[in-house]
């Protein structure tokens, strides 16, 4: 394992500093060609391994722009204003129909909530937990830093729970986090 980390550091994918955790090296400005230095002082790796950041180099921008243009021509004036917090009703109807047709799910449009991404969904869940009286949320350790920061930004205390080869060690939840049904109202 140590050799694998050393190789990833040597190839520029990871950063290793004495007294700190080994981290995925952040991408810098400049183009990426085979992991060479171009347009910047720092070496840029060929692959960006940061979580939550997709590789957008092959994104079909023209097709996307055409679809956005087509979709916005069909919007009503009401739909151009502030949207329903759960998402556009027409989109939720379309998704409910797709889930019934493609996945056999029985779901009503009113049961769907559309989020802007993972952290938006986590923030919404944490706000609901906080409103229900919860004060702590278990997070994987090691885990995604942005998740921990989002839990804290929602006013909850993230409780780091170690992971093993099967994921979060559920047996360790008792000392710092109680199951939802036992939490104070």
Steps between C-alpha positions, in 0.01 A plus 500: 500500500782739589665431165176581314472834681866576429447427132191726484699777671789451258262522203344818636154365579537538877668757723683377807616735775669405822257513791194516273276254320578401143257680270394492138685781324267779392494593134671826407437740216632418157415218267561138582698298248640175623567639844746766387559854619315737269399856585589479867784447744357183652484164333143407406405132509330336205202392714316704760413265787321758717159372616189673372675655201411334168732501201336763280750492214271280287177675603275553195469879540335573164237229551444622856455861382255384231297307758500794745382729220221256406391453862496870583276580203235273655514656849207704621558842657427347841770238447759772433455642852610345828435126474320280747758388761433139399566573130288588200166316522511412129842340540387308808200369301735388220733329748212326680375368164850381408550329836166320461573400140871423522542384859154380602498750788173626642575865562294816481659823374437656842722234659803604294747770601755612243835616634782696340747227599621280781587782739165674439325174590717453810432858611124449461514175698710657774261794533215252541694306763584818687135611492409159646737559793807308387840645582753247360550317171740211440747548214757257364859543616682524274233652284406785271600830664221693328242270657633570849509875431141495370376315809670763719364788287149366564559544873562135582811343648669249271613191692789321328448124491784279371449287192628156409488294181118483530444873555398694810539293818139511619587333830688815601196729465378456859760721675438815297183458297162356590259352246235748384216325684685545834603861447329774700207673325 
